[in-house]
C-alpha cells in the first residue's frame, strides 16, 4: 500500500478555479440581454461595477467563513454547522442545482452557439453534450489531472481575453461618448429593469465562492481558500469592466441588442467575417474552463451531503483517488437533461433567483457568528477577518434584496420557479434524513 499522501491543490489553482468559474458564458452573452432594456453604456458599466463590488463583499465574507470552517461543501457545510441540517440541506440542493448544474448547462449552450459559428453544420446541442461528456470524463480520473486540466484551460481563457482587449483597443470605432454619463443614463439606472440587468451581472460574477466547495482538497485551506476568493474576485471585476467597455465601443448597440453570441458580433466588426469565425472558435475553447470548474466543484457538494444524509449515502462514496464518481455521474445526467429540455433565459433567471438567497444567508452568517462569539466571550484565532465589518455584509444584503425584488416584479414566472426550487429543497430534508439524526454542529457556537 502506498504511503504517499493524496495530492492537494494550492493557491494558484484555487485562484484559477474561482476566475474560471466566474468568467464563463456570462461575459460573452449578458450584454446582449442587458441592452434589451437599457441603452446607456454608462449605466451598464456602472451596474457591472456594482455587481463586482457586491461579489467582492461576498468574497471577503466567505473568506472569514472559510477560515473558521475549512471543509468542503460551501453553503451546505456552513449552514449545517451554523443553523440546522435542514437549512444546510436546502442550500446544498440549491447550490448543486442552481449554482453548478444550471450554469454548466448555460456555459455548454453558449459553447454550442459559438462552436456553430465556426462549424455551421453541427447543431449547438450536439456540441454542448459532447463538451459536457468530455469534461466529465477528465474529472473522473484523479485530482492531479483535474488541477492540470483546469490550469491549462483557464490559461487559454485569459489568453483569449487578452487578445480581445488588444484588438478592441486597436480597432474599436464607436464614439467614446457611448460610455459617458447622461440624463438618460441616470433615468435608466433607477428603473425596475435595472434590477434584472443587475441580475445578469450577478450571474456573470457568480462563482466567486468556488474554492469553498473543494476546501478539503486544498493545502492550508484556512488561508488559501479565502485568499483565492478575494484575488479572483478583484481580478475578474477589472476584466469585466474592460471587456464590456470594449464590446460597447466595438459594435453598434442595435446589432448587439438581444444577441446571445455578443463576442462574435464584436469580433466581426473588429476583424471581419473570417476573424469573427476564428474568434468564435477561441471563445468556445475559453468556455471549456468554466464548464470544467463547475464540473469539478459541484459533485463535492453532493458528496458532502452523502456523508450525512441517509438517503444520499450512495453519493458519499469516493474512489481510491478520492473522486466522488457517483456524484459526478449524477450531475452529468442532470446537465444533459437540462440541455435537452430548457431555454437559456429560463435557466439563468430561475437559478440566479434561487442561488441569491443562499449567498445572502451565508454573508449574514458572518454577523451571526460574530455576535455568538461576542455573547460567549470567545476569542478565536482567525486567519482572516472581514475588513470594514459589518459594512460589506450590509451592502451585499441590501443590493441582493433589491435585485430579488426587481426580478420578482419584472420576471415573475422565472422568479416563481426559483421560489418553488427553494421551497422544494427545504421540504426534502425529512425525506433525505430518514431516521438518521444529524448532529447540529451549531452547538459549537451557541
N, C-alpha and C positions, 0 to 999 in steps of 0.2 A: 504493500500500500504506500502511495506517495505521501511524503511528509511535508511537501511544499504547500504553503498557504495558497488559497484561491486568489487570483488576481483581483485587485481593486483599481478603480479609476481615480485620477487626480483632478486638480483644479482646471487645467486646460480642457480636458474632455467635458467636465461639467459646464464650463462656460460655453463650449461649442454646442452642448446639448440644449442649453437654455436658448442660445441665439438661433439654433436651427429650428427649434420648436416655435419660436416667435416669428422668425422671418420665413413664412410659408407662402401659401397662395394669397393670403390677405393683402399683402402689399401689391400684388400683381392684379388683383381683382376688385378690391374695395372701392377704389377711386371712381370707377365707372358707376357703381351703385350710389355712391355719395352724390355724384353730380346730377342725379335724377331729381333731387330735392334741394340742392344747394349749388349755386353757380359761382360764388366768390371763392377764388383761390386762397385769399387771406383767411376766410372763415374756416376753410377745410384744413389749412396748415395749423391754425390755432387749435382746432379740435384734435388734430393729431398730436400736437404738443401737450394738450390737456390729457389725452389718453396715455401719453408717455409718462407724464408726471404721476398719474394715477397708478400706472404699472410700477413705477419706482417706489411709491408709497407702499404698495402691496409687497414689493420685494424686500424692503427693509423690515416690514412686519413679519413676513415669513422667515427672514433670516434670524430674527430673535426666536421664533418658534423652533426653527431647526437647531439652534444652539441648545435649547432646553430639552428637546425631544429628538435626538439624532437617529431616527429609524425610518425605514421606507414606509410608503403608504400615503404620504401627503395628508390631505384633509381627513381621510378615513382614520389614520392613526391619531392625528391631533384631536379630532372631535371625540373619539372613543376615550381618549385619555383625559380630556378636559371636561367634557359634558356627560355623555352617556353613549353606550354602544349603539343605541337606536339612531342617534344623530350621526354617529360615525358611519353607520351602515348606509344611511341616506346619502351622505356626502361621498362615500366610496362608489356607490352606484352612479351617482350623478357625474363625478369626475371621470369614471371609467367610460360612461356612455357619451356625455356631453363634452368632456374635456379631452378625450382621446379618440374614441371610435368615430364620433361625428366629424371632428377635424381631420382625421385620417381620410375619411370619405371625401371631404371637401377638397383637401390637397390633391387627392387622387383624381377627382373630377377636373380640377384645374390642370393637372398634368396631362390628362387626356385631351383637353381642349387645345393646349399649346402643342402637344405632340401631333395633333391632327393638322395644325397649320403647316407642319413640315412634311407629314405623310398623310395626305388628304384621304386616301382610300382605307385608312384604319379608323374604325369607329372609336370615339373617345372612351366609351365604356370598356371596350376590349383592352385598350392600352392601360386604362385605370386598374382593371382587375389584374393584368399582368404585373404592374408595378407593385401592387399590394402583395401579390403572391411571392415575387422575387425578394422583396424586403423582409417579409415574414420568414422566409427560408433562411436568410442571412442571420437573423436574430435567434434562430433555433440552434445555432452552432455552439457558441460559447461567448463569455463576456469579453474576452480579448478581441474576437472577431467583430462583435458589436461596437466596441470602442473604436477600433481601427476604421471600420466602415463609416461610422458617424463622423470621425475626424476628417476623413478624405472627402466625403460628400459635402460636409459643411465648408471645408476649404474651397471646393469648387463653387459652392453657392456664393461665397463672398468675393471670389474672383469675378464671377458674373456681375455682381453688384458694382464692383469697381469699374468694369467695362461700361455698364450702363451710365454710371456717373461721368466717366470720361467722355463718351460720345454725346451725352446730354449737354454738358458744359461747353463742348466744342461746337455742336451743330444746332442747338435749340434756337427756334425762330420766333416763338410767341413773345410779344412785348412783356417786359418785366412788370408793367402796371397790373397784370393779371394777379399778382401776389400782393398788391398794395391794399391797405385798408380803405374802406369807403362806407358811405351811409347804407348801402345795400348789404355790405358785409356785416355790419352791426345789427341790422334788422334780421338777417337770416340767422345770426348767432343765437337769438333769443326765441326763435320759433320752435314748436314741438318737434319738427322734423330734424332739428339739430341733435336731439336725443338719439334718434335712430342712426344718424350719421356717426355719432359718437360710439354707438354700439358696434358699428363696423370697425372703428378704431380699436375698441375693446377686443374684438375678435382677432384683429391683426396682432395685437400685443399679447394675446393670451399665450401662455407658455412660460411666462417669467418665473413660475414656480416649478418648472420641470424637474430640476435636480432633487427636489424633496421626495419624489416618488422612488428614487433609487438610492436613498441615503445609505442603506446597508451595503451597497456596492462601492462606496466612496471612502477613500483614505481620509482619516481625521475629519469625519463628516461634520462634527460640531462647528468647525471653522470653514471648511471647504464649501459646503452646500450654500451657506449664507453669502459668502463672498461671490460665488458664481451667479447667484440671483441678481445681486446689485451690479456687478460688472456687466453681465449680459444685458440687463435692462437699460443701463446707460448707453451702451454701445448701440443697441437696436433703436433707441429713441432718436439718436443722431442719424442713423441710416435711414429711418423712415421719413424724417423731415426733409433730408436731402433728396431722396428718391421721389417723393410726392411733388416737391418743387420742380424737379426735372421733368416729370410726367406732364405737369401743368404747363410748362414752358415749351414743351416739345411737340404738342399736337393741339388743334382747336378743341375747345370744350364740347362742341356739338358732335364731334367724332368719338369722343371718349364717353359721353353720357350713355349710361345703360349697358355699356360693353363689358363683358366678363374678362376677356383677354386684353386688358388695357396695355400691358407692356408690348404686345405685338403691334398694336396700332402706333404706339410711340416709336418702336423700332423701325417701322415702315417709313415714318416721317423723317427719322434721323438717317437711315441707311438705305432706303428704297425697298422694293418688294423682296428682292433676294436677301438683303440684310435682315428684313423682318422675319423671314423664314428661318434664317440661321439663329437669330436671337431667340425665336420661339423655342428652338431646339435646346439652346443653353438654359432658358428658363425652365423648361421641362426637366432638364437634368438637375437644376438647382432645387426643384421641389422634392427630389428624392430624399434630400437631407431632412426635410420636415416630416415626411411620411416615416422615415427611419426613426427619428427622435421619438415620435409618439408611439410607434410600434414597440419601441424599447421600453418606454416608461409605463404605458397603460397596463400591461399584464401584471406588473409589480403590485398594483392596487388590488387586483383580484386575488393574487397570491397571498397578500397580507390578510385580506378578508377570509380567505380559505383557512387560515391558521386558527381563526377564532369562531367562525360561524359553522355550525354542524352541517347545514345544508350545502355549504360551499367547500367542504373539506377536500373534495376531489380536485379543486383548483389550487389548493395549497401545496400540492406535491410538486417537487422540482427534480430535475435530472441530476446526475452525478456532478455536473458542472454548474449546478445551481440555476439552471434555466427553467422558468415556470412554463413547461411545454404545453400543458393543458390550457392554461390561461391565454397563452399566445394564440393557440389554435381557435379558442372560443372567440377571441377578439377578431381574428381573421374572418370567421364565419359571419359575425355581425356586420363587419365593414362591407363584405361582399353583398349582404342583403340590403344595406343602405344604398350602395351604388346602383343596385338594380331597381330600387323602388322609390327613391326620394329625389326631390329637387334641391338645387343648390341653396336657394334663399330659405326654404322651409327648414333645412338642416341648420343653416347658420343662425337664424334669428331664434329658433326654439332652443337650440343648445346653449347659446350665449345667455338667454334669459334664465336658463336653469343653472348654469355654472356660476353666474354672478352672485347669487345669494350665498353659495358655499364659500366663495372667496371673501365675501363681505363678513361672514361669520368668523372665518379664520383670522382676518385682520382685527376684528373686535376681540378675539381671544387674547391678544396681547394685553389689552386693557384688563380683561377678566383675570388673567394670571397675575398681573402686577398688583391688582387690588387684593387678591387672595394672599399673595406673599406679604403684602404690607400689613394685612389684618393679623397674620400669623407671626409677624416679625421675622420672616425668613429672609436671609440674605444669601442668595445663591451665587456661586461663582459663574459668571457669564462670559462666554466667548464673544458675544455681540449684544448690544442693546440698541434698540431703535433710536436714532437721533431725533431731537426736537419732539419727543414724545409729549403729549398724545396727538399732536397736530397732523402727522402723516396718516394716522389711523382715522381721525375725524374727517380729513379731506377725502380720503378714499371712500369712506362711508357715504358722505353727502353726495359726491358725484355718482357713485354707483346707484344710489336710490333714485336720483334724478333720471339716470339712463333707463332704469327699470320702469319708472312711471311713464316716461315718454314712449317707451316701446309698447307698453300696455295700451296707451291711447292710440298710437298710430299703426301698430301691427298686432291687433288684438288676438287674431287667430293663432299666430305663431307664439305669442306670449302665453296664451292659454295652454298650448301644447307643452310649453316649458313648465307651467304650474302643475299640469297633470303628471309630468315626469317627476317633479319634486315630491308630490303627494304619494304617488305610486311607490317611489323609492322608500319613503318613510314608512309606508304601510307594510313593506315586505319584511321588516325586521323580525316580527314574531314568527313568520314562516321560516326565514333563514336561520334563526337562532334555534328553533325547535325547543327541546327540553334542556339544552345545554345552557348553563348560566355563565355569562361572561362577566368577569370581574370588572367593575367600573374603576378604571385607573384614576378617575378624578379624585379619589380619596387621597392621592398623593399631595393634592394641593388644597384640600379642604381642611 
